[in-house]
Amino acid sequence: MPVAIHVYIRDKGAAETDPISVEHVFYGRDEADAETKRTAHLAGCENFAKAEADKRVEDRVETIPDHMVPTWALVTADDEGEEDDEEVIEVEGHEVDDEPEEEEEK
C-alpha cells in the first residue's frame, strides 16, 4: 500500500509547541520505499540533517490510496539516472548526423 512520510521541521530555537516552519513529504510504493527517499534526502540536505540532529523533526507515516500518489514520486533509485531511448526522426531532405561534432583547432 502506498505511503506518504510527512516530515515536519521547526526553526532552530523553536519550542515543541511552536508552529512548524517546513514540511517535506516523501511518497513511496510502501513505507520502505518512502523511507529510502527520506534517507537519501537527509544525506544530501544540510538543513534537514541539522534539524534531525537537533531533534527538531517530527515524522508521521500515512497510508494513502494509489490514486493519491504523484506519478513522479514512484521513481525508484533504480530508475534515476537512466537515459531515455532517443527516437530519431528523419525529415526528407535532411541528413541525420549521429556523430558528435568535433571542435576545430585554431
MIKOLDREN-802104 format. One record per residue: chain; x, y, z of N, C-alpha, C in turn; residue in one letter; residue number from 1. Coordinates in nm, 4 decimals. Layout:
% MIKOLDREN-802104
   chain       n_c1       n_c2       n_c3      ca_c1      ca_c2      ca_c3       c_c1       c_c2       c_c3   resn   resi
       A          X          Y          Z          X          Y          Z          X          Y          Z      a    NUM
...
% end
This chain:
% MIKOLDREN-802104
   chain       n_c1       n_c2       n_c3      ca_c1      ca_c2      ca_c3       c_c1       c_c2       c_c3   resn   resi
       A     0.0848    -0.1177     0.0000     0.0000     0.0000     0.0000     0.0893     0.1239     0.0000      m      1
       A     0.0640     0.2219    -0.0862     0.1445     0.3439    -0.0910     0.1441     0.4195     0.0423      p      2
       A     0.2534     0.4886     0.0641     0.2735     0.5599     0.1899     0.3268     0.6994     0.1613      v      3
       A     0.2898     0.7937     0.2475     0.3497     0.9270     0.2479     0.4087     0.9470     0.3863      a      4
       A     0.5376     0.9790     0.3916     0.6011     1.0130     0.5191     0.6072     1.1652     0.5245      i      5
       A     0.5334     1.2226     0.6178     0.5335     1.3673     0.6392     0.6404     1.3985     0.7420      h      6
       A     0.7315     1.4872     0.7082     0.8387     1.5268     0.7987     0.8195     1.6751     0.8296      v      7
       A     0.7944     1.7051     0.9553     0.7707     1.8423     0.9994     0.8959     1.8942     1.0679      y      8
       A     0.9388     2.0148     1.0315     1.0624     2.0722     1.0857     1.0320     2.2070     1.1495      i      9
       A     1.0821     2.2235     1.2707     1.0695     2.3520     1.3399     1.1983     2.4316     1.3219      r     10
       A     1.1862     2.5639     1.3287     1.3029     2.6510     1.3208     1.3955     2.6270     1.4390      d     11
       A     1.5237     2.6565     1.4189     1.6225     2.6449     1.5257     1.5807     2.7339     1.6430      k     12
       A     1.5841     2.6798     1.7620     1.5465     2.7541     1.8825     1.3982     2.7526     1.9119      g     13
       A     1.3176     2.6938     1.8249     1.1727     2.6890     1.8454     1.1372     2.5825     1.9492      a     14
       A     1.0366     2.6116     2.0276     0.9872     2.5153     2.1268     0.8979     2.4133     2.0573      a     15
       A     0.8751     2.2996     2.1232     0.7904     2.1952     2.0651     0.6489     2.2437     2.0388      e     16
       A     0.6068     2.3458     2.1096     0.4715     2.3986     2.0912     0.4654     2.5064     1.9828      t     17
       A     0.5803     2.5490     1.9302     0.5830     2.6499     1.8246     0.5371     2.5876     1.6924      d     18
       A     0.4876     2.6711     1.6029     0.4409     2.6188     1.4734     0.5544     2.5571     1.3906      p     19
       A     0.5138     2.4685     1.3032     0.6046     2.4052     1.2079     0.6416     2.5086     1.1019      i     20
       A     0.7673     2.5106     1.0595     0.8075     2.6053     0.9562     0.8235     2.5396     0.8190      s     21
       A     0.8547     2.4086     0.8162     0.8773     2.3384     0.6893     0.8179     2.1985     0.6987      v     22
       A     0.7629     2.1533     0.5867     0.7180     2.0142     0.5782     0.7750     1.9534     0.4508      e     23
       A     0.8314     1.8344     0.4644     0.8717     1.7542     0.3490     0.7749     1.6364     0.3446      h     24
       A     0.7427     1.5906     0.2243     0.6606     1.4704     0.2100     0.7338     1.3755     0.1157      v     25
       A     0.7559     1.2540     0.1633     0.8239     1.1518     0.0844     0.7239     1.0416     0.0533      f     26
       A     0.6955     1.0231    -0.0751     0.5999     0.9225    -0.1193     0.6741     0.7959    -0.1587      y     27
       A     0.6062     0.6823    -0.1415     0.6651     0.5572    -0.1847     0.5600     0.4521    -0.2108      g     28
       A     0.6018     0.3474    -0.2792     0.5111     0.2351    -0.3063     0.4722     0.1654    -0.1758      r     29
       A     0.5631     0.1765    -0.0780     0.5378     0.1242     0.0565     0.6257     0.2044     0.1523      d     30
       A     0.6203     0.1715     0.2807     0.6945     0.2513     0.3779     0.8454     0.2431     0.3567      e     31
       A     0.8951     0.1261     0.3194     1.0395     0.1117     0.2959     1.0855     0.1997     0.1801      a     32
       A     1.0057     0.2073     0.0739     1.0396     0.2903    -0.0423     1.0403     0.4386    -0.0033      d     33
       A     0.9392     0.4817     0.0699     0.9327     0.6214     0.1149     1.0481     0.6528     0.2101      a     34
       A     1.0812     0.5597     0.2966     1.1920     0.5813     0.3912     1.3254     0.5896     0.3182      e     35
       A     1.3433     0.5131     0.2116     1.4649     0.5216     0.1306     1.4792     0.6620     0.0727      t     36
       A     1.3696     0.7186     0.0244     1.3724     0.8543    -0.0313     1.3990     0.9573     0.0777      k     37
       A     1.3409     0.9359     0.1953     1.3639     1.0265     0.3088     1.5119     1.0248     0.3468      r     38
       A     1.5683     0.9063     0.3570     1.7085     0.8906     0.3954     1.8017     0.9526     0.2913      t     39
       A     1.7700     0.9349     0.1638     1.8517     0.9938     0.0568     1.8488     1.1461     0.0659      a     40
       A     1.7328     1.2023     0.0917     1.7232     1.3480     0.1044     1.7978     1.3955     0.2291      h     41
       A     1.7853     1.3220     0.3365     1.8546     1.3556     0.4615     2.0060     1.3606     0.4391      l     42
       A     2.0570     1.2675     0.3606     2.2010     1.2617     0.3338     2.2499     1.3786     0.2494      a     43
       A     2.1603     1.4366     0.1691     2.2041     1.5414     0.0785     2.1582     1.6821     0.1148      g     44
       A     2.0835     1.6960     0.2221     2.0295     1.8268     0.2584     2.0828     1.8671     0.3962      c     45
       A     2.1736     1.9618     0.3961     2.2392     2.0037     0.5202     2.1390     2.0565     0.6238      e     46
       A     2.0413     2.1346     0.5794     1.9425     2.1900     0.6722     1.8571     2.0808     0.7368      n     47
       A     1.8166     1.9843     0.6568     1.7370     1.8728     0.7076     1.8198     1.7903     0.8063      f     48
       A     1.9446     1.7625     0.7712     2.0322     1.6832     0.8584     2.0553     1.7546     0.9920      a     49
       A     2.0756     1.8854     0.9871     2.0971     1.9635     1.1098     1.9719     1.9607     1.1975      k     50
       A     1.8560     1.9775     1.1358     1.7307     1.9724     1.2107     1.7105     1.8353     1.2746      a     51
       A     1.7444     1.7299     1.2018     1.7346     1.5936     1.2552     1.8275     1.5770     1.3747      e     52
       A     1.9512     1.6245     1.3614     2.0486     1.6144     1.4708     2.0042     1.6948     1.5931      a     53
       A     1.9384     1.8084     1.5696     1.8902     1.8941     1.6788     1.7555     1.8487     1.7336      d     54
       A     1.7032     1.7389     1.6826     1.5737     1.6844     1.7256     1.4599     1.7854     1.7064      k     55
       A     1.4637     1.8539     1.5913     1.3577     1.9487     1.5557     1.2669     1.8927     1.4467      r     56
       A     1.2694     1.7602     1.4299     1.1958     1.6933     1.3237     1.0946     1.5964     1.3838      v     57
       A     0.9745     1.5993     1.3302     0.8715     1.5016     1.3677     0.8218     1.4353     1.2409      e     58
       A     0.8067     1.3043     1.2432     0.7591     1.2291     1.1275     0.6191     1.1750     1.1540      d     59
       A     0.5419     1.1655     1.0477     0.4116     1.0993     1.0548     0.3970     1.0175     0.9276      r     60
       A     0.3720     0.8883     0.9421     0.3552     0.7987     0.8284     0.2059     0.7841     0.8013      v     61
       A     0.1695     0.8024     0.6759     0.0297     0.7963     0.6366     0.0142     0.6997     0.5203      e     62
       A    -0.0744     0.6027     0.5345    -0.1087     0.5148     0.4235    -0.2066     0.5903     0.3358      t     63
       A    -0.1806     0.5901     0.2058    -0.2643     0.6665     0.1144    -0.3129     0.5782    -0.0003      i     64
       A    -0.4264     0.6143    -0.0601    -0.4761     0.5364    -0.1743    -0.3851     0.5525    -0.2962      p     65
       A    -0.3837     0.4524    -0.3802    -0.2998     0.4537    -0.5013    -0.3171     0.5809    -0.5832      d     66
       A    -0.4394     0.6272    -0.6007    -0.4648     0.7421    -0.6876    -0.4117     0.8739    -0.6317      h     67
       A    -0.3695     0.8755    -0.5053    -0.3174     0.9987    -0.4454    -0.1657     1.0106    -0.4541      m     68
       A    -0.0989     0.9085    -0.5051     0.0463     0.9123    -0.5170     0.0842     0.9804    -0.6476      v     69
       A     0.1616     1.0899    -0.6414     0.2044     1.1535    -0.7657     0.2893     1.0569    -0.8477      p     70
       A     0.2703     1.0558    -0.9782     0.3456     0.9616    -1.0617     0.4953     0.9854    -1.0527      t     71
       A     0.5385     1.1108    -1.0374     0.6816     1.1387    -1.0261     0.7398     1.0793    -0.8983      w     72
       A     0.6555     1.0552    -0.7987     0.7036     1.0009    -0.6719     0.7294     0.8515    -0.6792      a     73
       A     0.6853     0.7867    -0.7856     0.7035     0.6425    -0.7978     0.8357     0.6049    -0.8627      l     74
       A     0.9185     0.7050    -0.8961     1.0522     0.6784    -0.9493     1.1358     0.6177    -0.8379      v     75
       A     1.2015     0.5085    -0.8684     1.2859     0.4440    -0.7672     1.4315     0.4813    -0.7917      t     76
       A     1.5151     0.4495    -0.6964     1.6582     0.4763    -0.7109     1.7130     0.4039    -0.8337      a     77
       A     1.6551     0.2874    -0.8677     1.6994     0.2131    -0.9856     1.6645     0.2866    -1.1140      d     78
       A     1.5540     0.3627    -1.1124     1.5093     0.4341    -1.2314     1.5883     0.5611    -1.2551      d     79
       A     1.6362     0.6241    -1.1497     1.7032     0.7528    -1.1626     1.8346     0.7365    -1.2375      e     80
       A     1.8619     0.8320    -1.3212     1.9880     0.8312    -1.3943     1.9844     0.7519    -1.5226      g     81
       A     1.8759     0.6774    -1.5447     1.8665     0.6034    -1.6695     1.8326     0.6996    -1.7813      e     82
       A     1.8980     0.6832    -1.8932     1.8703     0.7701    -2.0066     1.7555     0.7113    -2.0871      e     83
       A     1.6692     0.8002    -2.1333     1.5607     0.7571    -2.2205     1.6177     0.7256    -2.3576      d     84
       A     1.5596     0.6261    -2.4237     1.5993     0.5980    -2.5609     1.5506     0.7128    -2.6468      d     85
       A     1.6413     0.7705    -2.7232     1.6036     0.8813    -2.8096     1.5519     0.8264    -2.9411      e     86
       A     1.4453     0.8831    -2.9869     1.3898     0.8448    -3.1155     1.4437     0.9405    -3.2206      e     87
       A     1.4963     0.8858    -3.3278     1.5467     0.9678    -3.4367     1.4347     0.9844    -3.5382      v     88
       A     1.4031     1.1079    -3.5665     1.3001     1.1376    -3.6653     1.3695     1.1897    -3.7896      i     89
       A     1.3521     1.1181    -3.8995     1.4150     1.1594    -4.0244     1.3194     1.2501    -4.1006      e     90
       A     1.3741     1.3605    -4.1474     1.2960     1.4566    -4.2250     1.3495     1.4535    -4.3676      v     91
       A     1.2596     1.4386    -4.4622     1.3003     1.4298    -4.6027     1.3822     1.5525    -4.6413      e     92
       A     1.4960     1.5285    -4.7040     1.5813     1.6374    -4.7485     1.6867     1.6765    -4.6451      g     93
       A     1.6866     1.6131    -4.5280     1.7857     1.6434    -4.4245     1.8558     1.5149    -4.3837      h     94
       A     1.9877     1.5260    -4.3668     2.0648     1.4100    -4.3241     2.0643     1.3991    -4.1724      e     95
       A     2.0667     1.2771    -4.1231     2.0772     1.2532    -3.9793     2.2241     1.2285    -3.9492      v     96
       A     2.2813     1.3110    -3.8631     2.4223     1.3004    -3.8275     2.4324     1.2473    -3.6851      d     97
       A     2.4656     1.1194    -3.6716     2.4761     1.0582    -3.5395     2.6112     1.0813    -3.4740      d     98
       A     2.7063     1.1331    -3.5497     2.8409     1.1542    -3.4963     2.8473     1.2875    -3.4216      e     99
       A     2.9129     1.2901    -3.3052     2.9276     1.4180    -3.2349     3.0188     1.5115    -3.3135      p    100
       A     2.9887     1.6385    -3.3028     3.0702     1.7379    -3.3733     3.2048     1.7536    -3.3051      e    101
       A     3.3095     1.7652    -3.3866     3.4424     1.7881    -3.3329     3.4731     1.9348    -3.3404      e    102
       A     3.5417     1.9851    -3.2392     3.5798     2.1266    -3.2386     3.6962     2.1466    -3.3329      e    103
       A     3.6929     2.2585    -3.4039     3.8021     2.2901    -3.4948     3.9207     2.3418    -3.4164      e    104
       A     4.0385     2.3007    -3.4585     4.1605     2.3504    -3.3936     4.1951     2.4865    -3.4504      e    105
       A     4.2413     2.5778    -3.3680     4.2759     2.7138    -3.4109     4.4245     2.7289    -3.4246      k    106
% end
